[in-house]
Amino acid sequence: MNKIYKNILLILFVPSVCQVSAQQQWQSKYVNIQKNGKLRYIPDQKGNVIPDFSRVGYHQGNKAIPEVKVVATLYATGDNDQQKIQAAIDELTKRTEDGNGIRGAILLKKGIYKIPESLKIGASGIVLRGEGEETKLVATGKGQKKTIVASGMGKPTEIAGSRIKITDKYVPVGATSFSIASAKDLKPGDQVMIYRPGTPNWIHDLKMDEIEAREGTVQWKAAAYGLEFERKIVAINGNRIEIDNPIVMALDDQYGGGEIYKYDFRGRIAEVGIENLLLESEYENDTDEDHGWDAISFNKIENAWVKGVVSKYFGFSCVNLGNLSKQVTVTACRSLSPKSQITGGRRYSFNNDGQLNLFTNCYASEGRHDYVTGAKTAGPNVFYNCTSENVKADIGPHQRWAVGTLYDNIITDGEINVQDRGNWGTGHGWAGVNQILWNCRASKVVVQSPYVSGVNYAIGVMATKYDGRLGGRPDGEWEGNNQKGLNPPSLYLKQWQDRKK
């Protein structure tokens, strides 16, 4: 069994089962355990089911995060630390990748390294590793900087002539296969983009063209709400294709249906890891806005990881995954004591705008939106077994239609909210759809479902249910509110187990 997930199962899953065995266990009506021990998904009238979230994170959970061999060792001297580290990164870039796409690890021995600007990783196969909290990188000086940036170049490029119409009138949530006009130019292994267009009638039915206006409010426009989901073809049967990860928003003919197309993303990098570091930002006072902003920023990257990182005093995030980040695992990281004003655009401790990403076993303190997604975030994505304390706002999808996120065993002394945020920001509106809260614990929770195109779930949530910011919205699918003993205790882990059996 995959080493890292074996450890998660032993440490987290087994005690949870033992804990609930002494009390009355119950199962969800949406997904439950069959006699053969595997999950059964119960479809609604249209065939929608709770999706399988097990194929997220580094190599979709099929490979353990590797122990990369050290090829360069650096020591802190206080003399041009940033330049020395960057020179080592640049030198490692020249090294040939091995068969797994790895170049090697740079080990930063314990000490204090001053970083006045940004360390930049722009090539695959590079790992930056410390010796735990004794290796401290300090973001010095002024400016809202990113201390470690790992990013490739370019963007996904559609292959000309490859766009094909999806012919099913309705492809439900959770589906992994559908029919297309012609599969003659496709083969298993092809990377495809599933495109779900935004349409004026969809915006109108969501009522996102009538957000209560205030200064700066922008009504949603159809052209800005086309969604793109990265998938791989795993099988073809006639004109029916099977994909590696499920549909997380129904493709509905009345709202434009969907298309697929092949794409290239040659500038994207992979196999990059940041490990066992303490990152701190200098700051002048508790509301300072002119200092280190992101401890770690990833974008245009896939099959990468951040593990064992602690951040202190940054204004925005510990880890920030951009919208072109894919199959990244962030594990065992902590975001502590952010310094900024407590208002919008700050203290998003673990921010995810990408897809197929996994955040697990993380901790945040004094953040605003600790485990959060942004506009049009294309799932599936998972936040699992994460905790936050002393929170200043809420956890959950933040704005403008994030799609397909699982919040599994999230514990917070604040709120978890999935709702119509109305005219907050410049018109956040419906924050997300097909968002699942599973066995979470919070002070208060609101889960609303949008008028069309999907639902949101609160299953086994231990919290006070409340109406949220705007009343009169459809209620989400609530089940077992404040009822202990949900089985399985973790949906993500059980889905992963089922896939590995």
C-alpha positions as CSV (number, residue, x, y, z in Angstrom):
1,M,0.0,0.0,0.0
2,N,1.1,3.6,-0.7
3,K,3.4,4.4,2.3
4,I,2.1,7.9,3.1
5,Y,-1.6,6.9,2.9
6,K,-0.9,3.7,4.9
7,N,0.3,6.0,7.7
8,I,-2.7,8.2,7.4
9,L,-5.0,5.2,7.6
10,L,-3.2,3.8,10.7
11,I,-3.0,7.0,12.6
12,L,-6.3,8.6,11.8
13,F,-8.8,6.2,10.4
14,V,-8.6,3.3,12.8
15,P,-8.9,5.4,16.0
16,S,-12.0,7.1,14.5
17,V,-13.6,3.7,13.9
18,C,-12.8,2.7,17.5
19,Q,-14.2,5.9,18.8
20,V,-17.6,5.5,17.2
21,S,-17.9,1.8,17.8
22,A,-19.2,2.4,21.4
23,Q,-21.9,4.6,20.2
24,Q,-24.8,4.3,17.7
25,Q,-23.3,4.4,14.2
26,W,-25.3,5.7,11.3
27,Q,-24.9,5.9,7.6
28,S,-25.8,8.6,5.0
29,K,-28.7,8.1,2.7
30,Y,-26.5,9.6,-0.1
31,V,-23.5,7.2,0.2
32,N,-23.3,4.2,2.5
33,I,-21.5,0.9,3.0
34,Q,-22.6,-2.3,1.3
35,K,-22.4,-5.8,2.6
36,N,-19.2,-6.3,0.6
37,G,-17.6,-3.4,2.6
38,K,-17.5,-0.9,-0.3
39,L,-19.4,2.3,-0.7
40,R,-22.7,2.5,-2.6
41,Y,-23.7,5.8,-4.1
42,I,-27.4,6.6,-4.2
43,P,-28.4,8.6,-7.3
44,D,-31.1,11.3,-7.3
45,Q,-33.8,11.4,-10.0
46,K,-31.3,12.8,-12.6
47,G,-28.6,10.3,-11.7
48,N,-26.4,12.7,-9.7
49,V,-24.4,11.2,-6.9
50,I,-21.8,12.4,-4.4
51,P,-18.5,12.2,-6.5
52,D,-15.5,10.1,-5.8
53,F,-12.8,12.4,-4.4
54,S,-10.1,9.8,-4.0
55,R,-8.0,10.7,-7.1
56,V,-6.6,14.0,-5.8
57,G,-3.2,15.1,-4.7
58,Y,0.3,14.0,-5.8
59,H,-0.2,11.5,-8.7
60,Q,-3.8,11.1,-7.7
61,G,-2.8,9.2,-4.6
62,N,-1.3,6.4,-6.6
63,K,2.3,7.2,-5.5
64,A,3.9,8.2,-2.2
65,I,5.7,11.5,-2.0
66,P,9.3,10.4,-2.7
67,E,12.3,10.7,-0.5
68,V,14.5,12.6,-2.9
69,K,18.3,12.3,-2.6
70,V,20.2,15.4,-1.5
71,V,22.6,16.6,-4.2
72,A,23.6,20.0,-2.6
73,T,23.9,21.2,1.0
74,L,23.9,24.8,2.1
75,Y,24.6,26.6,5.4
76,A,23.3,29.9,6.6
77,T,25.9,32.6,7.0
78,G,23.8,35.7,6.8
79,D,25.8,36.7,3.7
80,N,23.8,36.7,0.5
81,D,21.6,33.7,1.6
82,Q,19.0,34.3,-1.1
83,Q,21.6,34.5,-3.8
84,K,23.3,31.3,-2.7
85,I,20.1,29.3,-2.5
86,Q,18.9,30.7,-5.9
87,A,22.3,29.8,-7.4
88,A,21.9,26.2,-6.1
89,I,18.4,26.0,-7.6
90,D,19.6,27.4,-10.9
91,E,22.5,24.9,-11.0
92,L,20.2,22.0,-10.2
93,T,18.0,23.1,-13.1
94,K,20.9,22.1,-15.5
95,R,21.0,18.6,-14.1
96,T,19.3,15.9,-16.1
97,E,16.0,14.5,-14.7
98,D,16.0,10.8,-13.7
99,G,13.3,8.4,-15.0
100,N,10.8,9.7,-12.4
101,G,11.4,13.4,-13.4
102,I,13.6,14.1,-10.4
103,R,16.7,16.2,-10.4
104,G,17.5,16.2,-6.7
105,A,17.1,17.9,-3.3
106,I,18.8,21.0,-1.9
107,L,19.3,20.6,1.9
108,L,19.3,23.8,3.9
109,K,21.0,23.0,7.2
110,K,19.7,24.5,10.4
111,G,20.2,28.3,10.7
112,I,18.6,31.6,9.7
113,Y,18.5,32.4,6.0
114,K,17.5,36.0,5.0
115,I,15.3,36.2,1.8
116,P,14.7,39.9,0.8
117,E,12.9,39.0,-2.4
118,S,11.7,35.6,-3.8
119,L,13.3,32.2,-4.3
120,K,12.1,30.9,-7.7
121,I,11.8,27.4,-8.9
122,G,11.0,27.2,-12.6
123,A,12.0,23.7,-13.5
124,S,10.8,20.2,-12.7
125,G,12.3,17.8,-10.3
126,I,13.7,20.2,-7.7
127,V,13.1,19.7,-3.9
128,L,14.0,22.4,-1.3
129,R,14.3,20.8,2.1
130,G,15.2,22.0,5.6
131,E,15.8,20.4,8.9
132,G,12.5,21.3,10.4
133,E,11.9,24.5,12.4
134,E,15.6,24.9,12.9
135,T,15.9,25.9,9.3
136,K,14.3,29.3,9.2
137,L,13.8,31.4,6.0
138,V,13.1,35.1,6.9
139,A,11.3,37.3,4.4
140,T,13.1,40.6,5.1
141,G,12.3,44.2,4.1
142,K,9.2,45.8,2.6
143,G,6.8,44.7,0.0
144,Q,4.0,42.1,-0.3
145,K,6.3,39.3,-1.6
146,K,6.1,35.6,-2.1
147,T,9.1,33.9,-0.4
148,I,9.1,30.7,-2.4
149,V,7.6,30.6,-5.8
150,A,7.4,27.4,-7.9
151,S,5.8,28.0,-11.3
152,G,6.2,27.0,-14.8
153,M,5.3,29.0,-17.9
154,G,2.5,29.4,-20.4
155,K,-1.0,28.0,-20.1
156,P,-3.1,25.1,-21.5
157,T,-3.3,25.4,-25.3
158,E,-6.2,23.8,-27.2
159,I,-5.1,21.6,-30.0
160,A,-6.7,22.9,-33.2
161,G,-9.5,20.9,-34.6
162,S,-9.8,18.6,-31.5
163,R,-13.0,20.1,-30.0
164,I,-15.9,17.6,-29.9
165,K,-19.5,18.0,-28.7
166,I,-20.7,16.0,-25.7
167,T,-24.0,14.4,-27.1
168,D,-25.6,13.3,-23.8
169,K,-28.4,15.8,-22.9
170,Y,-27.5,15.5,-19.3
171,V,-24.2,14.2,-17.7
172,P,-24.8,13.8,-14.0
173,V,-22.5,14.7,-11.1
174,G,-20.3,11.8,-10.3
175,A,-20.3,10.3,-13.8
176,T,-17.0,9.1,-15.3
177,S,-18.3,8.3,-18.8
178,F,-20.4,10.0,-21.5
179,S,-21.0,10.0,-25.2
180,I,-19.4,12.4,-27.7
181,A,-20.1,13.1,-31.4
182,S,-17.0,11.2,-32.5
183,A,-14.1,9.4,-30.7
184,K,-12.2,8.5,-33.9
185,D,-9.3,10.9,-33.2
186,L,-9.0,10.0,-29.5
187,K,-7.2,7.3,-27.6
188,P,-6.8,6.2,-24.0
189,G,-4.2,8.3,-22.3
190,D,-5.1,11.5,-24.1
191,Q,-5.3,14.6,-21.8
192,V,-8.6,16.4,-22.5
193,M,-10.3,19.5,-21.2
194,I,-14.0,19.2,-20.4
195,Y,-15.6,22.6,-21.1
196,R,-18.9,23.7,-19.6
197,P,-19.9,27.0,-21.1
198,G,-21.5,29.9,-19.2
199,T,-24.8,30.9,-20.7
200,P,-27.1,33.9,-20.2
201,N,-30.1,31.7,-19.2
202,W,-27.9,29.8,-16.6
203,I,-26.8,33.2,-15.1
204,H,-30.4,34.3,-15.0
205,D,-31.7,31.1,-13.4
206,L,-29.1,31.5,-10.7
207,K,-30.2,35.1,-10.2
208,M,-26.6,36.2,-10.5
209,D,-27.7,39.0,-12.9
210,E,-29.7,40.6,-10.1
211,I,-27.3,40.8,-7.3
212,E,-28.3,43.6,-5.0
213,A,-26.1,46.5,-6.2
214,R,-23.8,48.6,-4.1
215,E,-20.7,50.5,-5.1
216,G,-18.5,48.2,-7.2
217,T,-21.0,45.4,-7.6
218,V,-20.5,43.5,-10.9
219,Q,-23.3,41.3,-12.1
220,W,-22.2,37.9,-13.5
221,K,-21.7,37.7,-17.2
222,A,-22.0,34.4,-19.1
223,A,-18.8,34.9,-21.1
224,A,-16.8,34.9,-17.9
225,Y,-18.2,31.7,-16.5
226,G,-17.0,29.0,-18.8
227,L,-15.5,26.2,-16.7
228,E,-12.6,24.0,-17.7
229,F,-11.8,20.6,-16.0
230,E,-8.6,18.7,-16.8
231,R,-9.1,15.0,-17.3
232,K,-7.5,12.0,-18.9
233,I,-9.2,9.4,-21.1
234,V,-8.8,5.9,-19.7
235,A,-11.1,3.9,-22.0
236,I,-13.1,4.3,-25.2
237,N,-16.1,2.2,-26.3
238,G,-17.4,3.4,-29.6
239,N,-18.2,7.1,-29.1
240,R,-18.4,6.7,-25.4
241,I,-15.4,7.8,-23.4
242,E,-14.4,7.1,-19.8
243,I,-12.3,9.6,-17.8
244,D,-10.1,9.3,-14.8
245,N,-11.9,11.7,-12.5
246,P,-15.7,12.4,-12.2
247,I,-17.8,15.1,-13.5
248,V,-18.4,17.5,-10.5
249,M,-20.9,19.8,-12.2
250,A,-23.7,18.4,-14.3
251,L,-23.4,19.1,-18.0
252,D,-27.0,20.1,-18.9
253,D,-28.1,20.6,-22.4
254,Q,-30.5,23.4,-21.4
255,Y,-27.4,25.3,-20.2
256,G,-25.2,24.7,-23.2
257,G,-24.2,21.1,-22.4
258,G,-20.4,20.5,-22.8
259,E,-17.5,19.9,-25.1
260,I,-14.1,18.2,-24.8
261,Y,-10.8,19.1,-26.5
262,K,-7.2,17.9,-26.4
263,Y,-4.7,20.4,-25.1
264,D,-0.9,20.9,-24.5
265,F,0.6,22.5,-21.5
266,R,4.3,22.3,-22.3
267,G,5.4,25.0,-19.8
268,R,4.0,23.3,-16.7
269,I,6.5,21.9,-14.3
270,A,6.2,18.8,-12.0
271,E,7.9,16.8,-9.2
272,V,8.7,19.9,-7.1
273,G,8.7,19.7,-3.3
274,I,9.1,22.1,-0.4
275,E,9.8,20.3,2.8
276,N,10.5,20.8,6.5
277,L,11.0,24.5,6.7
278,L,10.1,27.4,8.9
279,L,9.2,30.6,7.0
280,E,8.8,33.9,8.8
281,S,8.1,37.4,7.6
282,E,9.5,40.5,9.2
283,Y,6.7,43.0,10.1
284,E,6.4,46.3,12.0
285,N,3.1,45.8,13.8
286,D,0.1,43.5,13.9
287,T,-1.7,45.4,11.1
288,D,1.4,45.9,8.9
289,E,0.5,45.5,5.2
290,D,3.9,46.0,3.7
291,H,5.8,42.7,4.3
292,G,5.9,39.1,3.2
293,W,2.5,38.0,1.8
294,D,2.7,34.3,0.7
295,A,5.1,31.9,2.3
296,I,4.8,29.5,-0.6
297,S,3.1,30.1,-4.0
298,F,2.6,27.3,-6.6
299,N,1.2,27.7,-10.1
300,K,1.5,26.1,-13.5
301,I,2.6,23.0,-11.8
302,E,1.4,19.4,-11.3
303,N,2.3,16.3,-9.2
304,A,4.1,18.4,-6.6
305,W,4.0,18.7,-2.8
306,V,4.5,20.9,0.3
307,K,5.0,19.0,3.6
308,G,6.1,19.9,7.1
309,V,6.2,23.6,6.5
310,V,5.4,26.2,9.2
311,S,4.7,29.9,8.3
312,K,4.6,32.8,10.7
313,Y,3.5,36.4,10.3
314,F,2.7,36.4,6.5
315,G,-0.2,38.6,5.4
316,F,-2.0,36.2,3.1
317,S,-1.0,32.6,3.1
318,C,1.1,29.7,4.2
319,V,0.4,27.9,0.9
320,N,-1.3,29.5,-2.1
321,L,-2.1,27.2,-5.1
322,G,-2.9,29.1,-8.3
323,N,-5.6,28.2,-10.8
324,L,-3.2,26.2,-12.9
325,S,-2.0,24.0,-10.0
326,K,-3.0,20.4,-10.4
327,Q,-2.5,17.2,-8.3
328,V,-0.6,19.0,-5.5
329,T,-0.5,17.6,-2.0
330,V,-0.1,19.9,1.0
331,T,0.4,18.0,4.2
332,A,1.3,18.5,7.8
333,C,1.7,22.3,7.4
334,R,0.9,25.1,9.9
335,S,0.0,28.7,9.4
336,L,0.6,30.8,12.5
337,S,0.1,34.4,13.6
338,P,-0.5,36.2,10.3
339,K,0.1,39.9,10.4
340,S,-2.3,42.2,8.5
341,Q,-5.5,44.2,8.8
342,I,-8.4,41.9,9.4
343,T,-10.4,42.5,6.3
344,G,-10.9,41.3,2.7
345,G,-8.0,39.8,0.7
346,R,-5.9,38.8,3.7
347,R,-5.2,35.7,5.8
348,Y,-6.3,32.9,3.4
349,S,-4.1,30.4,5.3
350,F,-4.4,27.6,2.8
351,N,-5.8,28.9,-0.5
352,N,-6.7,26.7,-3.4
353,D,-7.7,28.0,-6.8
354,G,-6.5,24.8,-8.7
355,Q,-8.0,21.4,-9.3
356,L,-7.3,17.8,-8.1
357,N,-5.5,19.1,-5.1
358,L,-5.3,17.7,-1.5
359,F,-4.8,19.5,1.8
360,T,-4.4,17.1,4.7
361,N,-3.4,17.3,8.4
362,C,-2.9,21.1,8.3
363,Y,-3.4,23.6,11.1
364,A,-4.1,27.4,11.0
365,S,-4.4,30.0,13.7
366,E,-5.7,33.6,13.5
367,G,-6.6,33.3,9.9
368,R,-9.7,34.6,8.1
369,H,-10.4,32.0,5.5
370,D,-8.2,29.1,6.5
371,Y,-9.3,26.4,4.1
372,V,-10.7,28.2,1.1
373,T,-11.3,28.1,-2.7
374,G,-11.6,31.0,-5.1
375,A,-13.7,31.9,-8.1
376,K,-14.5,29.1,-10.6
377,T,-12.2,26.6,-8.8
378,A,-12.7,23.4,-10.8
379,G,-12.8,20.3,-8.7
380,P,-12.6,17.7,-7.4
381,N,-10.5,19.1,-4.5
382,V,-10.2,17.9,-0.9
383,F,-9.5,19.4,2.5
384,Y,-9.1,16.5,4.9
385,N,-8.4,16.3,8.7
386,C,-7.5,20.0,9.1
387,T,-8.0,22.3,12.1
388,S,-8.2,26.0,12.6
389,E,-8.4,28.1,15.8
390,N,-8.9,31.7,16.8
391,V,-10.5,32.4,13.4
392,K,-11.5,35.8,12.1
393,A,-13.9,34.7,9.3
394,D,-15.1,31.5,7.8
395,I,-14.0,28.3,6.0
396,G,-15.5,27.2,2.7
397,P,-15.8,28.3,-0.9
398,H,-15.3,32.0,-1.0
399,Q,-16.8,33.3,-4.2
400,R,-18.2,32.9,-7.7
401,W,-18.9,29.2,-8.1
402,A,-16.2,26.9,-6.9
403,V,-17.2,23.4,-8.0
404,G,-16.8,20.0,-6.3
405,T,-15.0,20.4,-3.0
406,L,-14.9,17.9,-0.1
407,Y,-14.4,19.3,3.4
408,D,-13.8,16.1,5.4
409,N,-13.2,16.2,9.2
410,I,-12.5,19.9,9.4
411,I,-12.5,21.2,12.9
412,T,-12.8,24.9,13.7
413,D,-13.9,27.2,16.4
414,G,-15.3,29.5,13.7
415,E,-17.9,29.0,10.9
416,I,-18.0,26.8,7.8
417,N,-20.3,28.4,5.2
418,V,-21.5,27.5,1.8
419,Q,-23.9,30.2,0.7
420,D,-25.0,33.0,-1.6
421,R,-22.6,35.7,-0.5
422,G,-24.6,38.3,-2.5
423,N,-22.8,41.6,-3.1
424,W,-19.9,41.0,-0.8
425,G,-16.7,41.9,-2.6
426,T,-17.7,43.0,-6.1
427,G,-20.5,40.4,-6.3
428,H,-19.3,37.1,-4.9
429,G,-22.8,35.5,-5.3
430,W,-23.1,31.8,-5.1
431,A,-19.8,30.7,-3.6
432,G,-19.9,27.0,-4.7
433,V,-21.8,24.0,-5.8
434,N,-21.5,20.3,-5.0
435,Q,-19.6,21.2,-1.9
436,I,-19.7,18.4,0.7
437,L,-19.2,18.9,4.4
438,W,-18.5,15.4,5.9
439,N,-18.1,14.9,9.7
440,C,-17.0,18.4,10.3
441,R,-17.2,20.4,13.6
442,A,-17.7,24.2,13.8
443,S,-19.4,26.8,15.9
444,K,-22.0,27.6,13.2
445,V,-22.6,26.4,9.7
446,V,-24.8,27.5,6.8
447,V,-25.2,25.2,3.8
448,Q,-27.5,26.5,1.0
449,S,-28.0,25.1,-2.4
450,P,-28.1,27.3,-5.5
451,Y,-31.4,27.7,-7.5
452,V,-30.1,25.4,-10.3
453,S,-27.2,23.2,-11.3
454,G,-26.5,21.2,-8.2
455,V,-26.7,21.0,-4.4
456,N,-24.5,21.3,-1.4
457,Y,-24.4,18.8,1.5
458,A,-23.9,18.9,5.3
459,I,-23.5,15.3,6.5
460,G,-22.7,14.6,10.1
461,V,-21.9,18.2,10.9
462,M,-21.5,19.1,14.5
463,A,-22.5,22.7,14.6
464,T,-25.3,25.2,15.1
465,K,-27.2,25.5,11.8
466,Y,-28.1,29.0,10.9
467,D,-29.5,31.0,8.0
468,G,-26.4,32.7,6.7
469,R,-26.0,36.1,5.3
470,L,-29.1,36.1,3.0
471,G,-32.3,34.4,3.9
472,G,-34.8,32.9,1.4
473,R,-32.2,30.7,-0.4
474,P,-32.8,27.0,-0.9
475,D,-31.5,24.9,2.0
476,G,-28.8,22.5,1.4
477,E,-29.0,18.7,1.9
478,W,-28.7,18.3,5.7
479,E,-28.3,14.9,7.3
480,G,-27.4,14.0,10.9
481,N,-26.8,17.5,12.2
482,N,-25.2,17.1,15.6
483,Q,-25.5,13.3,15.5
484,K,-22.4,11.5,16.3
485,G,-21.3,8.2,14.8
486,L,-21.3,8.8,11.1
487,N,-19.9,5.8,9.3
488,P,-17.5,5.9,7.5
489,P,-16.0,8.6,9.6
490,S,-14.0,9.9,6.6
491,L,-15.5,9.8,3.1
492,Y,-12.2,10.6,1.5
493,L,-10.2,7.8,3.2
494,K,-13.0,5.3,2.6
495,Q,-13.2,6.2,-1.1
496,W,-9.4,5.9,-1.3
497,Q,-9.5,2.5,0.4
498,D,-12.2,1.2,-1.9
499,R,-10.2,2.2,-5.0
500,K,-7.1,0.4,-3.7
501,K,-8.8,-2.9,-2.8
